[in-house]
Amino acid sequence: MTEKAIENYFKTEIKKRGGLAVKLNSMSMSGLPDRMVLLPNSIIFFAELKRPGGKARPLQLATHRILENLGFDVYVIDSKEQVKEVINKYGSF
C-alpha cells in the first residue's frame, strides 16, 4: 500500500464523519504534518501520513513537538488500521 492510498483512505474516513482533512503547505514553517483535521464539536488534530513502516523525519518530529506543546494531538499514521484507531479516539459524531 502506498502513502497516497493511506492518505486517500484517511481523507475519505474523515469526510464520512462530517470533518475536513485540510492539506497543509507552508512556505514559512517546515515539517508541518500533512493534514490538519477539523471535526464537529471543535475537534482539531494533525496527521502525518506515511507508507507502511514509514517514519517521520527529525524536522517533522520537532515540528510535531511544537504543536503538541501547544496542546494539539499529532499522529504519524502508516496503515488503514491506524487511521481507524485515531479516528475512533474521537468517538462518533
Contact map, one row per residue, 1 for C-alpha under 8 A:
111011000000000000000000000000000000000000000000001100000000000000000000000000000000000000000
111111000000000000000000000000000000000000000000001100000000000000000000000000000000000000000
111111100000000000000000000000000000000000000000111100000000000000000000000001000000000000000
011111110000000000000000000000000000000000000000001000000000000000000000000000000000000000000
111111111000000000000000000000000000000000000000000000000000000000000000000000000000000000000
111111111100000000000000000000000000000000000000111000000000000000000000000001110000000000000
001111111110000000000000000000000000000000000000100000000000000000000000000000000000000000000
000111111111000000000000000000000000000000000000000000000000000000000000000000000000000000000
000011111111100000000000000000000000000000000000000000000000000000000000000000010000000000000
000001111111110000000000000000000000000000000000000000000000000000000000000000010010000000000
000000111111111000011000000000000000000000000000000000000000000000000000000000000000000000000
000000011111111100000000000000000000000000000000000000000000000000000000000000000000000000000
000000001111111110000000000000000000000000000000000000000000000000000000000000000000000000000
000000000111111111111000000000000000101000000000000000000000000000000000000000000000001000000
000000000011111111111000000000000000000000000000000000000000000000000000000000000000000000000
000000000001111111100000000000000000000000000000000000000000000000000000000000000000000000000
000000000000111111100000000000000000001000000000000000000000000000000000000000000000000000011
000000000000011111110000000000000000001100000000000000000000000000000000000000000000000000001
000000000000011111111000000000000000111100000000000000000000000000000000000000000000000000000
000000000010011001111100000000000001111000000000000000000000000000000000000000000000000000000
000000000010011000111110000000000011110000000000000000000000000000000000000000000000000000000
000000000000000000011111000000000011110000000000000000000000000000000000000000000000000000000
000000000000000000001111100000000111000000000000000000000000000000000000000000000000000000000
000000000000000000000111110000011111000000000000000000000000000000000000000000000000000000000
000000000000000000000011111000010100000000000000000000000000000000000000000000000000000000000
000000000000000000000001111111010000000000000000000000000000000000000000000000000000000000000
000000000000000000000000111111000000000000000000000000000000000000000000000000000000000000000
000000000000000000000000011111000000000000000000000000000000000000000000000000000000000000000
000000000000000000000000011111110000000000000000000000000000000000000000000000000000000000000
000000000000000000000000011111110000000000000000000000000011001000000000000000000000000000000
000000000000000000000000000011111000000000000000000000000011111100000000000000000000000000000
000000000000000000000001110011111100000000000000000000000001001100000000000000000000000000000
000000000000000000000001000000111111000000000111100000000001000100000000010000000000000000000
000000000000000000000011100000011111000000000111100000000000000000000000000000000000000000000
000000000000000000001111000000001111100000000111000000000000000000000000000000000000000000000
000000000000000000011111000000001111110000011110000000000000000000000000000000000000000000000
000000000000010000111100000000000011111000111110000000000000000000000000000000000000000000000
000000000000000000111100000000000001111101111000000000000000000000000000000000000000000000000
000000000000010011110000000000000000111111110000000000000000000000000000000000000000000000000
000000000000000001100000000000000000011111100000000000000000000000000000000000000000000000001
000000000000000000000000000000000000001111100000000000000000000000000000000000000000000000000
000000000000000000000000000000000000011111110000000000000000000000000000000000000000000000000
000000000000000000000000000000000000111111111000000000000000000000000000000000000000000000000
000000000000000000000000000000000001111001111100000000000000000000000001100000000000000000000
000000000000000000000000000000000001110000111110000000000000000000000001110000000000000000000
000000000000000000000000000000001111100000011111000000000000000000000001111000000000000000000
000000000000000000000000000000001111100000001111100000000000000000000000011110000000000000000
000000000000000000000000000000001110000000000111110000010000000000000000011110000000000000000
001001100000000000000000000000001100000000000011111000000000000000000000000111000000000000000
001001000000000000000000000000000000000000000001111111110000000000000000000111100000000000000
111101000000000000000000000000000000000000000000111111000000000000000000000001100000000000000
111000000000000000000000000000000000000000000000011111000000000000000000000001100000000000000
000000000000000000000000000000000000000000000000011111100000000000000000000001000000000000000
000000000000000000000000000000000000000000000000011111110000000000000000000001000000000000000
000000000000000000000000000000000000000000000000010011111000000000000000000100000000000000000
000000000000000000000000000000000000000000000001010001111101100000000000000100000000000000000
000000000000000000000000000000000000000000000000000000111111100000000000000000000000000000000
000000000000000000000000000000000000000000000000000000011111110000000000000000000000000000000
000000000000000000000000000001100000000000000000000000001111111000000000000000000000000000000
000000000000000000000000000001111000000000000000000000011111111100000000000000000000000000000
000000000000000000000000000000100000000000000000000000011111111110000000000000000000000000000
000000000000000000000000000000100000000000000000000000000111111111000000000000000000000000000
000000000000000000000000000001110000000000000000000000000011111111100000000000000000000000000
000000000000000000000000000000111000000000000000000000000001111111110000010000000000000000000
000000000000000000000000000000000000000000000000000000000000111111111000000000000000000000000
000000000000000000000000000000000000000000000000000000000000011111111100000000000000000000000
000000000000000000000000000000000000000000000000000000000000001111111111110000000000000000000
000000000000000000000000000000000000000000000000000000000000000111111111110000000000000000000
000000000000000000000000000000000000000000000000000000000000000011111111000000000000000000000
000000000000000000000000000000000000000000000000000000000000000001111111000000000000000000000
000000000000000000000000000000000000000000000000000000000000000000111111100000000000000000000
000000000000000000000000000000000000000000011100000000000000000000111111110000000000000000000
000000000000000000000000000000000000000000011100000000000000000000110011111000000000000000000
000000000000000000000000000000001000000000001111000000000000000100110001111100000000000000000
000000000000000000000000000000000000000000000111000000000000000000000000111110000000010000000
000000000000000000000000000000000000000000000011110000110000000000000000011111000000000000000
000000000000000000000000000000000000000000000011110000000000000000000000001111100110000000000
001001000000000000000000000000000000000000000000111111000000000000000000000111110100000000000
000001000000000000000000000000000000000000000000011100000000000000000000000011111110000000000
000001001100000000000000000000000000000000000000000000000000000000000000000001111111000000000
000000000000000000000000000000000000000000000000000000000000000000000000000000111111100000000
000000000000000000000000000000000000000000000000000000000000000000000000000011111111110000000
000000000100000000000000000000000000000000000000000000000000000000000000000010111111111000000
000000000000000000000000000000000000000000000000000000000000000000000000000000011111111100000
000000000000000000000000000000000000000000000000000000000000000000000000000000001111111110000
000000000000000000000000000000000000000000000000000000000000000000000000001000000111111111000
000000000000010000000000000000000000000000000000000000000000000000000000000000000011111111100
000000000000000000000000000000000000000000000000000000000000000000000000000000000001111111110
000000000000000000000000000000000000000000000000000000000000000000000000000000000000111111100
000000000000000000000000000000000000000000000000000000000000000000000000000000000000011111110
000000000000000000000000000000000000000000000000000000000000000000000000000000000000001111111
000000000000000010000000000000000000000000000000000000000000000000000000000000000000000101111
000000000000000011000000000000000000000100000000000000000000000000000000000000000000000000111
